[in-house]
Amino acid sequence: MSDKHEEQVLVVPRAVFERVGVFQGFSADTAAYLPHLLDPRHTCWQPRGKVEEDPSFKQLIPYCVLSAIGDDGVRRFLAYTRGGGQGEARLRAKRSVGIGGHISTLDGGAGDDASYEAGMRRELDEEVAIGGAWTSRCVGLINDDATPVGSVHLGIVHVIDLDSPEVSSREADLLDCGFATLAELLADRERFETWSQITLDALHAGRLA
């Protein structure tokens, strides 16, 4: 397939990330990173197939954690298992607490924060149906250079606060979709993908506001 017909995804050169400061794991310092990472002077569109194997770029990925407080006053988080048809083969069969995916040229050609926001909302709408009202908070970033997947991606973590836990999967490959307490998720931590493990640890440490 030629680059002309391949999905073009939003990336930032790793050098830009390094200038702000590379970290491993979770950072809550969105104010330090996002103005640089979503600056259209720094971002560009690249063929997805090319950058999946090129750590000189970081693909910017919204990672949305859906949260609701039940009638019992306990906060719960949506979790699911990635099925065999999920786009990233290296994550299949893993549990996850994050909904999201690549930002593409379909989300606006500017490659700025508006393109990013449009892409985040599109990914949410494609993957889940949310029955009630919700609000979004950007709470941090995830970087994991210890794995091949992580070395070419940079996660931007959003907590989606739901008025009620009315969520259903729109994707056949989002399996075993349901809400669980943080304690229940942590008890099953080893089954989760690395980004979800980092997110769960940050939640447990009180680092996600």
N, C-alpha and C positions, 0 to 999 in steps of 0.2 A: 504494500500500500504506500502511495506517495505521501509526503508530508502535507501536500495540498489538501488531501481528503482526510487526514488524520485529525483527531480531536486536538485542539490547541488549548493548553492549560496554563493557568497563571503561575508564574515562578518568580523568584527573586534570586539573584546571584548569591552564592554562599558567602562571597567576599563582603556583601552588605551586612549579612547576619554576623559575620566575624567582627566587623568594625564596631557594631553595637555591643557585642560580647556573647561568645558561644557559651552555652550552659548545657548540662546533661540532666534530663529529667523535666521537672516542672519549674516554671518561673511565673510569678504573679505580677511581674512588672510590665504590664501591657503598655503603660505610658512611655516607657523607654524604647520599646520595640516597634509597636504598630505604626507610628508615624513614618518610620523608615521602611518597614516591610511593605506597606501599602502605598508608598509614594510612586506615582506613575513614572517618575524619572528613574526609578530603580527596577520596577517590575517589567516583565515582558511575557509574551506568549510563546510557548515552545511545544513542539509535537510531544504528546504524552509518552509515546514509545521511546523517544530519544532520552527524555529526562528521567525515566524510570531507572535508567542505568548510569546516570551522570550525576555524581555527588557534588559537582561544581554549581548545581542549581538546587534550590529548595522549593518544592511544590507546596503552595500554601493551602492548607486543608482545614476548613471549619470542622470542629469536633464538638457536637452539641449533646449535652447531658440533660436528659429530660427528668424533671423532679416535680413531685407532688406531695402535699401533706394530706394524709388520710383522715377519715373521721375520728381516728384514735389519736390524732395529733402527731403521728410519727411520719417523718419524711422518708419517702421511698424514691428509688431511681429506676428508670427503665433499663432493662438489660435484654440481650438477645444473643442468638448464635448465628454466625455468618454461614450461610449455606454454600453449596458447591458452585452456584452461579455468580457469586459475588466477584466484582471486577479484579480485586487484588488477590491473586491465587495464593500468595504467601500468608494470607490471613484467614483462609477458609477453615471452617470447623472451630474457630476460636469464639469464645464469648466476648461480648463488647458492651460498653455503656455509652458509646459514642455514635451519633448519627451524623453523617456528613460525607463529603467527597470533594472532588476537584472543582475549582472554579474554571469555567470555560469561556470562550469568546461569545457564547450564547448569552452570557450574563452581562454583556456590555463591553465595548472595545477599549475603554479607557484604562483598564487594569488598575483601578484605584479602589478606595474604600466603598464606593457605590457599587462597583462590579462585584466586589467581595460580598457585600451585604445581599445583593440580588442572588448570588450563587448559593449563599448559605440558606436563604429562604427556599430557593428552588430545590435544593437537596433534601431539606426537611419535608417539603410537600411531596416529593417523589417517593420518599421512603416510608413515611407514616402519615396517618390521618389523625389529627388532633381535634377532639370533639369540643373542647371549650376554649376560653380565652387563654392567652399566654403572653409572657414577656421574656425578653432575652437579656442576659448580662454577659459581657465578655470578661472572663475572670483570669485568664492566663494563657500560657503557651507551653507546648510540649516539644522537646527535642530529644531524640534518641539516636545518637550516632553509633550505637553499639550493634545495630542490626542493619542488614541490607535495605529493608523497607524504610527504617527510620532515617537512614543517612541521606535519603533523597526527598524526604517530606518534613514539613514543619507544621505542627498542629496549633490551631488557635481555638482555645477552649471557651465554649459558651455554656452557661447554665440556662436552660429553658424552664422557667417557673410556670407550672400549669395550674389553672384554677381547679382542675379535677383530673384524676388519672384516666381520662377517656382517650386512650391512644390505641390504634390498631395498625398493623403492618400493611403497607401497600405493596410490599415486595415479597415475592414467593420465597426469596432466599434470606429473609429475616425470620429466623425460626425461634421457637420457644420465647416469644416476646412477652414480657410481663414486668411488673414492678416488684422490687425487693428492697429491704432495708440495707443500709450500709454494712451492718454487721453480717447479714446474710451474704452479701456480695463478697466481703472480705474473707469469709469462710470458704468461698469457692475461688479465691484469687488466682490460683495457679492455672485455671482453665481460661483465663482472660488474656486477650492480646496485650502486648507490652504497653501501648498507650493507655489502655483501660487500667492496667495495674498501676501506672504512674498517676492516673486520675484518682483512683480509689485511695491510694496512699496519701495524695494531697488532701482529699476530703477528710480522711481519718486524722490528718495532722492539723486540720482547721485552716488550710491555706487557700481554700476556695471560699470566697466571701459569699 
